[in-house]
Amino acid sequence: MSEVERPIEDLRSSKGELGSFAGADMSTGLIWGIKRSFLAYLSRMPDLKSSVSGGASVAPELGLYHFPLASSDAYDYGTGQGTLKFQGDLRFSGHFGFLFVMLVDPWVTFDDGLATLSFHDVEADPELADDSARRPMLGLGYPGYVDAHGIRDWQLIPTSLRTEAVSVFNEVYPPGELFEPLHMRVTL
């Protein structure tokens, strides 16, 4: 099995090693814990299947996922506006086929004081061929950042579920539901 196709470590176990992202380059990228209660729910499923691919990696003992930076070409470092594109594919299935969550290629867009995390809209484009097919998923508390040592760093960005993404989680969480904070790092 190739590195790209390797399954996520069993979420029900703890390796005890802090923050191992399977050798991923952590100098840039997006780190996100999704939602702790959701991951806890998944860990109790006897038929849970999950995968991480496309450059994404996981530290299962922390419940954190890393998506590497794919491009900052559409982001203006001077104004802090535009889109940061990350890459990776994260999938969860279970509940005897009734649960399927697929999160592909997250982008963070900053636009006039608003920030949004979107993913590829797999319902609109199941072949993943149209890069513009996006689904806004989370509204982000407009984060401040620190520029140091050639890196722009955002930490503990508050997140909340947007109306457009309620169906991604089978309508379990209402619009505005708090999800885990994000951490992003990009090269200046």
C-alpha positions as CSV (number, residue, x, y, z in Angstrom):
1,M,0.0,0.0,0.0
2,S,1.4,3.4,-1.0
3,E,1.9,6.3,1.5
4,V,-0.9,8.1,-0.3
5,E,-3.4,5.2,0.2
6,R,-2.4,4.2,3.8
7,P,-5.4,4.0,6.2
8,I,-5.6,6.2,9.2
9,E,-4.4,4.6,12.4
10,D,-7.1,3.0,14.5
11,L,-8.8,6.0,16.3
12,R,-9.8,3.7,19.2
13,S,-6.2,3.2,20.3
14,S,-3.6,5.6,21.8
15,K,0.0,5.2,20.7
16,G,1.2,7.5,23.6
17,E,3.6,9.3,21.3
18,L,2.8,13.0,21.2
19,G,2.0,14.6,17.9
20,S,3.3,12.1,15.4
21,F,2.2,13.1,11.9
22,A,3.9,10.1,10.2
23,G,6.9,12.2,9.0
24,A,4.8,15.0,7.5
25,D,6.5,18.3,6.8
26,M,4.9,20.5,9.5
27,S,6.7,23.7,8.6
28,T,3.5,24.9,6.7
29,G,0.0,23.8,6.4
30,L,-3.4,23.6,8.2
31,I,-3.9,21.6,11.4
32,W,-7.4,20.9,12.5
33,G,-9.1,18.6,15.1
34,I,-12.5,18.6,13.4
35,K,-14.8,18.2,16.4
36,R,-13.8,16.2,19.5
37,S,-17.3,14.8,20.1
38,F,-17.6,13.7,16.5
39,L,-14.2,11.9,16.7
40,A,-15.3,10.3,20.0
41,Y,-18.5,9.1,18.4
42,L,-16.5,7.6,15.5
43,S,-14.1,5.8,17.9
44,R,-17.1,3.9,19.3
45,M,-18.3,2.6,15.9
46,P,-17.5,-1.1,15.5
47,D,-17.5,-0.7,11.7
48,L,-15.5,2.5,11.4
49,K,-13.5,2.9,8.3
50,S,-11.3,6.0,7.7
51,S,-8.6,7.1,5.4
52,V,-6.2,9.9,4.9
53,S,-4.6,10.6,1.5
54,G,-3.6,13.2,-1.0
55,G,-0.9,14.6,1.2
56,A,-2.9,14.9,4.4
57,S,-1.7,13.2,7.6
58,V,-3.0,12.4,11.1
59,A,-1.8,12.3,14.6
60,P,-4.5,9.9,15.9
61,E,-3.4,10.1,19.5
62,L,-4.2,13.8,19.4
63,G,-7.2,13.7,17.0
64,L,-5.5,16.2,14.8
65,Y,-5.2,16.3,11.0
66,H,-2.6,18.1,8.9
67,F,-3.3,19.4,5.4
68,P,-0.1,20.7,3.6
69,L,-0.1,24.0,1.8
70,A,-0.8,23.6,-1.9
71,S,-0.7,27.2,-3.0
72,S,-0.7,30.7,-1.7
73,D,-0.8,32.3,-5.1
74,A,-4.3,33.6,-4.6
75,Y,-3.4,35.2,-1.2
76,D,-2.2,38.8,-0.9
77,Y,0.3,38.9,2.0
78,G,0.2,42.7,2.1
79,T,-3.6,43.0,2.6
80,G,-4.2,39.6,4.2
81,Q,-7.0,39.0,1.6
82,G,-7.5,36.1,-0.7
83,T,-7.3,32.3,-0.6
84,L,-4.8,29.8,0.9
85,K,-5.2,26.4,-0.7
86,F,-4.3,23.3,1.2
87,Q,-4.5,19.7,0.0
88,G,-5.5,16.3,1.3
89,D,-8.4,13.9,1.5
90,L,-10.0,12.7,4.7
91,R,-12.8,10.2,4.8
92,F,-14.9,8.5,7.5
93,S,-17.6,5.9,7.0
94,G,-19.6,3.7,9.4
95,H,-22.9,3.1,10.9
96,F,-23.5,0.4,8.4
97,G,-23.3,2.7,5.5
98,F,-25.4,5.5,6.9
99,L,-22.4,7.8,7.8
100,F,-20.0,9.0,5.2
101,V,-18.0,12.2,5.6
102,M,-15.5,13.2,3.0
103,L,-13.3,16.4,3.4
104,V,-11.1,17.1,0.4
105,D,-8.7,20.0,-0.3
106,P,-9.5,22.6,2.4
107,W,-9.2,26.3,1.3
108,V,-9.2,29.3,3.7
109,T,-10.6,32.5,2.1
110,F,-10.1,35.9,3.7
111,D,-12.5,38.5,2.3
112,D,-13.2,41.9,3.9
113,G,-13.1,40.9,7.5
114,L,-14.7,37.4,6.9
115,A,-12.8,34.2,6.8
116,T,-14.2,30.9,5.6
117,L,-12.9,27.3,5.4
118,S,-14.3,25.5,2.4
119,F,-13.8,22.0,1.0
120,H,-14.3,20.4,-2.4
121,D,-18.0,19.9,-2.9
122,V,-18.1,16.2,-3.6
123,E,-21.9,16.2,-4.1
124,A,-21.6,18.7,-6.9
125,D,-18.5,17.2,-8.4
126,P,-18.0,13.5,-7.3
127,E,-15.2,13.0,-9.8
128,L,-13.2,15.8,-8.1
129,A,-12.5,17.3,-11.5
130,D,-13.8,20.8,-11.1
131,D,-11.5,22.8,-8.7
132,S,-14.1,25.6,-8.4
133,A,-16.8,23.3,-6.9
134,R,-16.4,24.4,-3.3
135,R,-18.7,24.0,-0.2
136,P,-18.3,26.6,2.6
137,M,-18.0,24.6,5.8
138,L,-16.8,26.8,8.6
139,G,-16.9,30.4,9.4
140,L,-13.7,31.5,11.1
141,G,-13.2,34.0,13.8
142,Y,-11.1,36.6,12.0
143,P,-7.7,35.6,13.2
144,G,-4.7,37.7,13.9
145,Y,-1.4,36.3,12.8
146,V,2.3,36.6,13.7
147,D,5.0,37.0,11.0
148,A,8.3,35.6,12.3
149,H,11.3,33.7,10.8
150,G,9.8,33.7,7.3
151,I,6.5,32.2,8.4
152,R,3.0,33.7,8.8
153,D,1.4,31.8,11.7
154,W,-2.3,31.8,12.8
155,Q,-3.1,30.0,16.1
156,L,-6.3,28.8,17.7
157,I,-8.7,30.3,15.1
158,P,-12.3,29.8,16.4
159,T,-14.6,27.9,14.0
160,S,-18.3,27.4,13.6
161,L,-20.4,25.3,11.2
162,R,-22.0,27.2,8.3
163,T,-25.5,26.5,7.1
164,E,-24.2,25.2,3.7
165,A,-22.3,22.4,5.5
166,V,-24.9,21.1,7.9
167,S,-25.7,18.1,5.6
168,V,-22.0,17.1,5.6
169,F,-22.5,15.8,9.2
170,N,-26.0,14.3,8.5
171,E,-27.7,17.3,10.0
172,V,-26.5,16.3,13.5
173,Y,-24.9,19.8,14.2
174,P,-26.9,23.0,13.7
175,P,-25.5,26.1,11.9
176,G,-23.2,28.0,14.3
177,E,-22.1,24.8,16.1
178,L,-18.6,25.3,17.4
179,F,-15.9,23.0,15.9
180,E,-12.3,22.7,16.9
181,P,-10.0,25.7,16.3
182,L,-7.6,25.8,13.3
183,H,-3.9,26.5,13.2
184,M,-2.3,27.6,9.9
185,R,1.3,28.3,8.9
186,V,2.4,29.6,5.5
187,T,5.8,30.7,4.2
188,L,6.2,34.4,3.6
